[in-house]
Amino acid sequence: MSDEDDEAVYAEFNDAVNMTANQLEEWLDTDDSKAVGQKSGGGESTGHISGRHIVKILRTKKDDLSKDDVAHMRKVNGYVKRHLAQRPSGDVGDSPWRYSLMNWGHDPTK
């Protein structure tokens, strides 16, 4: 990763994703994780698929990240930013809004 823009994407991704690879992987195994989000043709939600890619990214050395990984980090950054702007009122602890964000590696209660 040598491009200046890629470095900015990487830095923003590290701010947006506040769950570790292990935390995210454990979360993705829960029923709550699997219950939220728009389902794809295979029955798995877009966010759940994204979460699995995020785990892979988190376990990859920075210099070994592919262009596809950087493109996915860009997508994650946009999703987290848009979703945080739509925060519902009240307690979000057990909300689909929070669970959806967690599928993308961001726990808004942290």
C-alpha positions in Angstrom: 0.0 0.0 0.0 1.9 3.0 -1.2 -0.7 5.3 -2.7 -1.5 8.3 -0.5 -5.2 7.9 -1.1 -5.0 4.2 0.0 -3.2 5.3 3.2 -6.1 7.7 3.9 -8.6 4.9 3.3 -6.6 2.6 5.6 -6.6 5.2 8.4 -10.3 5.9 8.1 -11.0 2.1 8.1 -9.0 1.7 11.3 -11.1 4.5 12.9 -14.4 3.1 11.6 -13.8 -0.6 12.5 -13.6 -0.7 16.3 -14.0 -4.4 16.7 -11.1 -6.9 16.6 -11.0 -9.7 14.2 -11.9 -12.2 17.0 -14.8 -10.0 18.3 -16.2 -9.6 14.8 -15.8 -13.3 14.0 -17.6 -14.3 17.3 -20.4 -11.7 16.5 -20.9 -13.1 13.0 -21.6 -16.5 14.5 -24.6 -15.2 16.5 -28.3 -15.4 15.5 -28.7 -11.6 16.0 -25.9 -11.0 13.4 -27.5 -13.3 10.9 -31.0 -11.9 11.4 -30.3 -8.3 10.2 -29.6 -6.8 6.9 -30.6 -7.1 3.3 -30.3 -10.7 2.2 -28.4 -11.7 -1.0 -29.4 -14.5 -3.3 -27.6 -17.0 -1.1 -29.6 -16.0 2.0 -26.6 -14.3 3.7 -27.0 -10.5 4.2 -24.7 -8.1 2.5 -23.4 -6.9 5.9 -22.6 -10.4 7.0 -20.6 -11.1 3.8 -18.8 -7.8 4.4 -18.0 -8.8 8.0 -16.3 -11.9 6.8 -14.2 -9.8 4.4 -13.4 -7.4 7.2 -12.1 -10.2 9.4 -9.8 -11.2 6.6 -8.6 -7.6 6.2 -7.9 -7.3 9.9 -5.8 -10.4 9.8 -3.8 -9.3 6.8 -0.6 -7.3 7.1 -1.0 -3.7 5.8 1.6 -4.2 3.0 -0.2 -7.4 1.8 -3.6 -5.8 1.3 -4.9 -6.2 -2.2 -6.7 -3.5 -4.3 -9.9 -5.5 -3.6 -9.3 -5.2 0.1 -8.7 -1.4 -0.2 -11.9 -1.1 -2.3 -13.8 -3.0 0.4 -12.3 -0.8 3.1 -13.7 2.2 1.1 -17.1 0.6 1.1 -16.9 -0.1 4.9 -16.0 3.5 5.5 -18.9 4.9 3.6 -21.4 2.4 5.1 -20.3 3.2 8.7 -20.4 6.9 8.1 -23.9 6.8 6.5 -25.3 4.5 9.1 -24.0 6.5 12.1 -25.8 9.5 10.6 -29.1 7.6 10.9 -28.8 6.8 14.6 -32.2 6.2 16.1 -33.3 7.9 19.3 -33.3 6.0 22.5 -31.4 3.0 23.7 -29.7 1.3 20.7 -28.1 -1.5 22.7 -30.3 -4.3 21.3 -31.4 -2.6 18.1 -31.2 -3.9 14.5 -29.4 -0.6 13.8 -26.6 -1.5 16.1 -26.5 -5.1 14.9 -26.2 -4.1 11.3 -23.3 -1.8 12.1 -21.6 -4.6 14.0 -21.8 -6.8 10.9 -19.6 -4.1 9.3 -17.1 -4.1 12.2 -18.4 -1.1 14.1 -20.0 -1.3 17.6 -21.6 2.1 18.3 -21.8 1.4 22.0 -18.0 1.3 22.4 
